[in-house]
Amino acid sequence: MFALPIAKLRPVNKSGALADSVVHGSGLNNQGLRVRLFQEQAKGHDGAIKGRFVILDAGDNMHSQCLTALLH
């Protein structure tokens, strides 16, 4: 039996993210949220996503009910 390597989680504020990346929420307010970014995100920035993005999955968090209406 072989184990697949587990990808190391890299917070966007620590590593940045390229345009066309899919990022996943992991905090209480965005648990399970998945978004595709249309604009590069610079490392060192805390807070909201800069630029355009599309919501792929609303996840299971305190905002999920509102975000479900905005999918895709």
Biopython code that builds the backbone (N, CA, C, O; Angstrom):
import numpy as np
from Bio.PDB.StructureBuilder import StructureBuilder

atoms = [
    (1, "MET", "N", (0.845, -1.168, 0.000)),
    (1, "MET", "CA", (0.000, 0.000, 0.000)),
    (1, "MET", "C", (0.893, 1.234, 0.000)),
    (1, "MET", "O", (1.883, 1.290, 0.730)),
    (2, "PHE", "N", (0.544, 2.218, -0.815)),
    (2, "PHE", "CA", (1.329, 3.447, -0.921)),
    (2, "PHE", "C", (0.503, 4.620, -0.421)),
    (2, "PHE", "O", (-0.700, 4.696, -0.668)),
    (3, "ALA", "N", (1.149, 5.519, 0.271)),
    (3, "ALA", "CA", (0.482, 6.736, 0.741)),
    (3, "ALA", "C", (0.815, 7.872, -0.217)),
    (3, "ALA", "O", (1.968, 8.049, -0.608)),
    (4, "LEU", "N", (-0.177, 8.618, -0.579)),
    (4, "LEU", "CA", (0.048, 9.786, -1.417)),
    (4, "LEU", "C", (0.540, 10.933, -0.554)),
    (4, "LEU", "O", (0.077, 11.099, 0.575)),
    (5, "PRO", "N", (1.473, 11.729, -1.068)),
    (5, "PRO", "CA", (1.947, 12.864, -0.273)),
    (5, "PRO", "C", (0.822, 13.877, -0.060)),
    (5, "PRO", "O", (0.006, 14.112, -0.952)),
    (6, "ILE", "N", (0.792, 14.464, 1.113)),
    (6, "ILE", "CA", (-0.207, 15.483, 1.423)),
    (6, "ILE", "C", (0.396, 16.840, 1.107)),
    (6, "ILE", "O", (1.487, 17.171, 1.572)),
    (7, "ALA", "N", (-0.324, 17.621, 0.312)),
    (7, "ALA", "CA", (0.161, 18.949, -0.047)),
    (7, "ALA", "C", (0.218, 19.831, 1.201)),
    (7, "ALA", "O", (-0.693, 19.820, 2.029)),
    (8, "LYS", "N", (1.285, 20.579, 1.317)),
    (8, "LYS", "CA", (1.429, 21.493, 2.442)),
    (8, "LYS", "C", (0.545, 22.718, 2.187)),
    (8, "LYS", "O", (0.590, 23.312, 1.110)),
    (9, "LEU", "N", (-0.246, 23.082, 3.174)),
    (9, "LEU", "CA", (-1.097, 24.253, 3.042)),
    (9, "LEU", "C", (-0.253, 25.518, 3.102)),
    (9, "LEU", "O", (0.578, 25.674, 3.997)),
    (10, "ARG", "N", (-0.463, 26.408, 2.162)),
    (10, "ARG", "CA", (0.286, 27.654, 2.112)),
    (10, "ARG", "C", (-0.695, 28.814, 2.167)),
    (10, "ARG", "O", (-1.407, 29.052, 1.191)),
    (11, "PRO", "N", (-0.755, 29.532, 3.261)),
    (11, "PRO", "CA", (-1.670, 30.672, 3.343)),
    (11, "PRO", "C", (-1.327, 31.719, 2.283)),
    (11, "PRO", "O", (-0.154, 32.014, 2.055)),
    (12, "VAL", "N", (-2.335, 32.271, 1.648)),
    (12, "VAL", "CA", (-2.128, 33.263, 0.586)),
    (12, "VAL", "C", (-1.376, 34.475, 1.124)),
    (12, "VAL", "O", (-0.541, 35.042, 0.419)),
    (13, "ASN", "N", (-1.657, 34.881, 2.359)),
    (13, "ASN", "CA", (-0.960, 36.056, 2.896)),
    (13, "ASN", "C", (0.529, 35.789, 3.114)),
    (13, "ASN", "O", (1.310, 36.737, 3.202)),
    (14, "LYS", "N", (0.935, 34.537, 3.202)),
    (14, "LYS", "CA", (2.354, 34.190, 3.385)),
    (14, "LYS", "C", (3.061, 33.900, 2.069)),
    (14, "LYS", "O", (4.250, 34.190, 1.930)),
    (15, "SER", "N", (2.344, 33.330, 1.098)),
    (15, "SER", "CA", (3.000, 32.897, -0.140)),
    (15, "SER", "C", (2.506, 33.613, -1.391)),
    (15, "SER", "O", (3.136, 33.516, -2.444)),
    (16, "GLY", "N", (1.383, 34.334, -1.290)),
    (16, "GLY", "CA", (0.783, 34.918, -2.479)),
    (16, "GLY", "C", (0.056, 33.843, -3.284)),
    (16, "GLY", "O", (0.050, 32.674, -2.897)),
    (17, "ALA", "N", (-0.550, 34.232, -4.392)),
    (17, "ALA", "CA", (-1.245, 33.287, -5.270)),
    (17, "ALA", "C", (-1.274, 33.860, -6.678)),
    (17, "ALA", "O", (-1.510, 35.053, -6.868)),
    (18, "LEU", "N", (-1.034, 33.008, -7.655)),
    (18, "LEU", "CA", (-1.046, 33.430, -9.047)),
    (18, "LEU", "C", (-2.478, 33.572, -9.560)),
    (18, "LEU", "O", (-3.401, 32.949, -9.035)),
    (19, "ALA", "N", (-2.649, 34.400, -10.592)),
    (19, "ALA", "CA", (-3.938, 34.486, -11.264)),
    (19, "ALA", "C", (-4.297, 33.102, -11.785)),
    (19, "ALA", "O", (-3.409, 32.349, -12.186)),
    (20, "ASP", "N", (-5.553, 32.757, -11.789)),
    (20, "ASP", "CA", (-6.110, 31.474, -12.209)),
    (20, "ASP", "C", (-5.896, 30.372, -11.172)),
    (20, "ASP", "O", (-6.179, 29.207, -11.453)),
    (21, "SER", "N", (-5.402, 30.716, -9.977)),
    (21, "SER", "CA", (-5.280, 29.746, -8.885)),
    (21, "SER", "C", (-6.638, 29.517, -8.245)),
    (21, "SER", "O", (-7.502, 30.393, -8.259)),
    (22, "VAL", "N", (-6.813, 28.329, -7.684)),
    (22, "VAL", "CA", (-7.983, 28.035, -6.858)),
    (22, "VAL", "C", (-7.498, 28.021, -5.423)),
    (22, "VAL", "O", (-6.571, 27.286, -5.080)),
    (23, "VAL", "N", (-8.129, 28.839, -4.580)),
    (23, "VAL", "CA", (-7.750, 28.901, -3.178)),
    (23, "VAL", "C", (-8.905, 28.398, -2.324)),
    (23, "VAL", "O", (-10.071, 28.514, -2.700)),
    (24, "HIS", "N", (-8.559, 27.834, -1.166)),
    (24, "HIS", "CA", (-9.529, 27.199, -0.280)),
    (24, "HIS", "C", (-9.523, 27.904, 1.065)),
    (24, "HIS", "O", (-8.460, 28.180, 1.621)),
    (25, "GLY", "N", (-10.704, 28.193, 1.586)),
    (25, "GLY", "CA", (-10.807, 28.783, 2.909)),
    (25, "GLY", "C", (-10.616, 27.749, 3.991)),
    (25, "GLY", "O", (-11.026, 26.598, 3.847)),
    (26, "SER", "N", (-9.986, 28.169, 5.088)),
    (26, "SER", "CA", (-9.760, 27.229, 6.182)),
    (26, "SER", "C", (-10.109, 27.813, 7.550)),
    (26, "SER", "O", (-10.034, 27.108, 8.556)),
    (27, "GLY", "N", (-10.485, 29.076, 7.599)),
    (27, "GLY", "CA", (-10.848, 29.699, 8.864)),
    (27, "GLY", "C", (-12.327, 29.512, 9.164)),
    (27, "GLY", "O", (-13.077, 29.001, 8.332)),
    (28, "LEU", "N", (-12.742, 29.924, 10.352)),
    (28, "LEU", "CA", (-14.152, 29.787, 10.738)),
    (28, "LEU", "C", (-15.088, 30.536, 9.794)),
    (28, "LEU", "O", (-16.184, 30.055, 9.503)),
    (29, "ASN", "N", (-14.674, 31.699, 9.318)),
    (29, "ASN", "CA", (-15.534, 32.507, 8.457)),
    (29, "ASN", "C", (-15.564, 32.049, 7.003)),
    (29, "ASN", "O", (-16.460, 32.440, 6.256)),
    (30, "ASN", "N", (-14.594, 31.224, 6.588)),
    (30, "ASN", "CA", (-14.552, 30.807, 5.175)),
    (30, "ASN", "C", (-14.259, 29.321, 4.994)),
    (30, "ASN", "O", (-13.784, 28.916, 3.933)),
    (31, "GLN", "N", (-14.532, 28.509, 6.002)),
    (31, "GLN", "CA", (-14.279, 27.070, 5.952)),
    (31, "GLN", "C", (-14.909, 26.441, 4.712)),
    (31, "GLN", "O", (-16.117, 26.561, 4.508)),
    (32, "GLY", "N", (-14.111, 25.775, 3.886)),
    (32, "GLY", "CA", (-14.614, 25.068, 2.715)),
    (32, "GLY", "C", (-14.855, 25.937, 1.492)),
    (32, "GLY", "O", (-15.133, 25.410, 0.414)),
    (33, "LEU", "N", (-14.758, 27.239, 1.628)),
    (33, "LEU", "CA", (-14.943, 28.141, 0.492)),
    (33, "LEU", "C", (-13.843, 27.893, -0.531)),
    (33, "LEU", "O", (-12.670, 27.798, -0.168)),
    (34, "ARG", "N", (-14.207, 27.788, -1.802)),
    (34, "ARG", "CA", (-13.236, 27.647, -2.891)),
    (34, "ARG", "C", (-13.505, 28.730, -3.909)),
    (34, "ARG", "O", (-14.637, 28.888, -4.364)),
    (35, "VAL", "N", (-12.478, 29.479, -4.273)),
    (35, "VAL", "CA", (-12.610, 30.530, -5.277)),
    (35, "VAL", "C", (-11.475, 30.428, -6.285)),
    (35, "VAL", "O", (-10.357, 30.045, -5.941)),
    (36, "ARG", "N", (-11.777, 30.780, -7.543)),
    (36, "ARG", "CA", (-10.742, 30.891, -8.587)),
    (36, "ARG", "C", (-10.428, 32.373, -8.728)),
    (36, "ARG", "O", (-11.325, 33.191, -8.934)),
    (37, "LEU", "N", (-9.163, 32.705, -8.618)),
    (37, "LEU", "CA", (-8.712, 34.089, -8.680)),
    (37, "LEU", "C", (-8.465, 34.509, -10.121)),
    (37, "LEU", "O", (-7.935, 33.728, -10.911)),
    (38, "PHE", "N", (-8.843, 35.730, -10.469)),
    (38, "PHE", "CA", (-8.542, 36.270, -11.793)),
    (38, "PHE", "C", (-7.385, 37.260, -11.728)),
    (38, "PHE", "O", (-6.892, 37.715, -12.760)),
    (39, "GLN", "N", (-6.954, 37.589, -10.516)),
    (39, "GLN", "CA", (-5.864, 38.540, -10.332)),
    (39, "GLN", "C", (-4.866, 37.955, -9.337)),
    (39, "GLN", "O", (-5.256, 37.347, -8.340)),
    (40, "GLU", "N", (-3.596, 38.141, -9.611)),
    (40, "GLU", "CA", (-2.558, 37.669, -8.698)),
    (40, "GLU", "C", (-2.730, 38.329, -7.329)),
    (40, "GLU", "O", (-3.081, 39.505, -7.230)),
    (41, "GLN", "N", (-2.476, 37.550, -6.282)),
    (41, "GLN", "CA", (-2.562, 38.054, -4.913)),
    (41, "GLN", "C", (-1.136, 38.141, -4.359)),
    (41, "GLN", "O", (-0.408, 37.149, -4.333)),
    (42, "ALA", "N", (-0.755, 39.327, -3.921)),
    (42, "ALA", "CA", (0.592, 39.532, -3.400)),
    (42, "ALA", "C", (0.727, 38.934, -2.010)),
    (42, "ALA", "O", (-0.216, 38.979, -1.220)),
    (43, "LYS", "N", (1.888, 38.375, -1.706)),
    (43, "LYS", "CA", (2.110, 37.887, -0.348)),
    (43, "LYS", "C", (2.267, 39.095, 0.577)),
    (43, "LYS", "O", (2.633, 40.190, 0.149)),
    (44, "GLY", "N", (1.982, 38.860, 1.845)),
    (44, "GLY", "CA", (2.083, 39.930, 2.830)),
    (44, "GLY", "C", (0.813, 40.734, 2.996)),
    (44, "GLY", "O", (0.787, 41.689, 3.772)),
    (45, "HIS", "N", (-0.248, 40.368, 2.279)),
    (45, "HIS", "CA", (-1.522, 41.097, 2.370)),
    (45, "HIS", "C", (-2.535, 40.254, 3.130)),
    (45, "HIS", "O", (-2.876, 39.151, 2.702)),
    (46, "ASP", "N", (-3.011, 40.763, 4.243)),
    (46, "ASP", "CA", (-4.096, 40.118, 4.984)),
    (46, "ASP", "C", (-5.408, 40.758, 4.561)),
    (46, "ASP", "O", (-5.438, 41.923, 4.166)),
    (47, "GLY", "N", (-6.480, 40.005, 4.642)),
    (47, "GLY", "CA", (-7.788, 40.584, 4.362)),
    (47, "GLY", "C", (-8.402, 40.066, 3.085)),
    (47, "GLY", "O", (-8.112, 38.956, 2.639)),
    (48, "ALA", "N", (-9.247, 40.881, 2.511)),
    (48, "ALA", "CA", (-10.067, 40.499, 1.362)),
    (48, "ALA", "C", (-9.237, 40.221, 0.109)),
    (48, "ALA", "O", (-8.121, 40.718, -0.043)),
    (49, "ILE", "N", (-9.809, 39.420, -0.776)),
    (49, "ILE", "CA", (-9.222, 39.147, -2.084)),
    (49, "ILE", "C", (-9.212, 40.439, -2.880)),
    (49, "ILE", "O", (-10.182, 41.196, -2.861)),
    (50, "LYS", "N", (-8.116, 40.687, -3.577)),
    (50, "LYS", "CA", (-8.013, 41.856, -4.457)),
    (50, "LYS", "C", (-8.426, 41.451, -5.861)),
    (50, "LYS", "O", (-7.973, 40.425, -6.368)),
    (51, "GLY", "N", (-9.275, 42.240, -6.493)),
    (51, "GLY", "CA", (-9.663, 41.986, -7.873)),
    (51, "GLY", "C", (-10.813, 41.000, -7.996)),
    (51, "GLY", "O", (-11.497, 40.677, -7.024)),
    (52, "ARG", "N", (-11.003, 40.532, -9.235)),
    (52, "ARG", "CA", (-12.121, 39.652, -9.553)),
    (52, "ARG", "C", (-11.820, 38.208, -9.195)),
    (52, "ARG", "O", (-10.666, 37.780, -9.187)),
    (53, "PHE", "N", (-12.887, 37.461, -8.898)),
    (53, "PHE", "CA", (-12.801, 36.032, -8.595)),
    (53, "PHE", "C", (-14.160, 35.417, -8.829)),
    (53, "PHE", "O", (-15.159, 36.131, -8.921)),
    (54, "VAL", "N", (-14.212, 34.090, -8.928)),
    (54, "VAL", "CA", (-15.472, 33.377, -9.052)),
    (54, "VAL", "C", (-15.548, 32.364, -7.919)),
    (54, "VAL", "O", (-14.565, 31.689, -7.613)),
    (55, "ILE", "N", (-16.717, 32.263, -7.299)),
    (55, "ILE", "CA", (-16.931, 31.318, -6.206)),
    (55, "ILE", "C", (-17.260, 29.955, -6.807)),
    (55, "ILE", "O", (-18.231, 29.815, -7.551)),
    (56, "LEU", "N", (-16.453, 28.959, -6.484)),
    (56, "LEU", "CA", (-16.662, 27.600, -6.982)),
    (56, "LEU", "C", (-17.464, 26.750, -6.001)),
    (56, "LEU", "O", (-18.236, 25.883, -6.411)),
    (57, "ASP", "N", (-17.279, 27.001, -4.702)),
    (57, "ASP", "CA", (-17.980, 26.251, -3.655)),
    (57, "ASP", "C", (-18.133, 27.168, -2.454)),
    (57, "ASP", "O", (-17.159, 27.776, -2.009)),
    (58, "ALA", "N", (-19.335, 27.272, -1.930)),
    (58, "ALA", "CA", (-19.605, 28.153, -0.792)),
    (58, "ALA", "C", (-19.090, 27.580, 0.523)),
    (58, "ALA", "O", (-18.947, 28.321, 1.496)),
    (59, "GLY", "N", (-18.809, 26.288, 0.577)),
    (59, "GLY", "CA", (-18.275, 25.669, 1.781)),
    (59, "GLY", "C", (-19.322, 25.493, 2.866)),
    (59, "GLY", "O", (-20.526, 25.525, 2.612)),
    (60, "ASP", "N", (-18.833, 25.308, 4.076)),
    (60, "ASP", "CA", (-19.692, 25.121, 5.238)),
    (60, "ASP", "C", (-19.201, 26.067, 6.328)),
    (60, "ASP", "O", (-18.404, 25.684, 7.185)),
    (61, "ASN", "N", (-19.680, 27.290, 6.287)),
    (61, "ASN", "CA", (-19.228, 28.316, 7.214)),
    (61, "ASN", "C", (-20.367, 29.287, 7.496)),
    (61, "ASN", "O", (-21.477, 29.114, 6.993)),
    (62, "MET", "N", (-20.093, 30.293, 8.290)),
    (62, "MET", "CA", (-21.146, 31.219, 8.702)),
    (62, "MET", "C", (-21.744, 32.024, 7.539)),
    (62, "MET", "O", (-22.832, 32.582, 7.684)),
    (63, "HIS", "N", (-21.057, 32.096, 6.390)),
    (63, "HIS", "CA", (-21.545, 32.863, 5.243)),
    (63, "HIS", "C", (-22.070, 31.980, 4.109)),
    (63, "HIS", "O", (-22.514, 32.501, 3.086)),
    (64, "SER", "N", (-22.028, 30.666, 4.270)),
    (64, "SER", "CA", (-22.368, 29.740, 3.191)),
    (64, "SER", "C", (-23.737, 29.980, 2.581)),
    (64, "SER", "O", (-23.884, 29.939, 1.360)),
    (65, "GLN", "N", (-24.729, 30.227, 3.401)),
    (65, "GLN", "CA", (-26.094, 30.402, 2.899)),
    (65, "GLN", "C", (-26.163, 31.597, 1.939)),
    (65, "GLN", "O", (-26.794, 31.505, 0.885)),
    (66, "CYS", "N", (-25.536, 32.689, 2.286)),
    (66, "CYS", "CA", (-25.534, 33.868, 1.413)),
    (66, "CYS", "C", (-24.682, 33.644, 0.164)),
    (66, "CYS", "O", (-25.048, 34.088, -0.924)),
    (67, "LEU", "N", (-23.558, 32.963, 0.315)),
    (67, "LEU", "CA", (-22.641, 32.745, -0.809)),
    (67, "LEU", "C", (-23.193, 31.766, -1.829)),
    (67, "LEU", "O", (-22.842, 31.851, -3.005)),
    (68, "THR", "N", (-24.038, 30.848, -1.418)),
    (68, "THR", "CA", (-24.584, 29.858, -2.350)),
    (68, "THR", "C", (-25.312, 30.538, -3.508)),
    (68, "THR", "O", (-25.267, 30.051, -4.638)),
    (69, "ALA", "N", (-25.970, 31.639, -3.240)),
    (69, "ALA", "CA", (-26.674, 32.373, -4.316)),
    (69, "ALA", "C", (-25.708, 32.989, -5.307)),
    (69, "ALA", "O", (-26.120, 33.366, -6.404)),
    (70, "LEU", "N", (-24.436, 33.103, -4.959)),
    (70, "LEU", "CA", (-23.433, 33.747, -5.830)),
    (70, "LEU", "C", (-22.523, 32.747, -6.535)),
    (70, "LEU", "O", (-21.564, 33.160, -7.187)),
    (71, "LEU", "N", (-22.790, 31.446, -6.426)),
    (71, "LEU", "CA", (-21.940, 30.450, -7.052)),
    (71, "LEU", "C", (-21.818, 30.677, -8.556)),
    (71, "LEU", "O", (-22.808, 30.960, -9.231)),
    (72, "HIS", "N", (-20.627, 30.554, -9.062)),
    (72, "HIS", "CA", (-20.275, 30.647, -10.476)),
    (72, "HIS", "C", (-20.678, 32.000, -11.030)),
    (72, "HIS", "O", (-20.464, 32.272, -12.211)),
]
sb = StructureBuilder()
sb.init_structure("model")
sb.init_model(0)
sb.init_chain("A")
sb.init_seg("    ")
for serial, (resi, resn, name, xyz) in enumerate(atoms, 1):
    if name == "N":
        sb.init_residue(resn, " ", resi, " ")
    sb.init_atom(name, np.array(xyz, "f"), 0.0, 1.0, " ", f" {name:<3s}", serial, name[0])
structure = sb.get_structure()
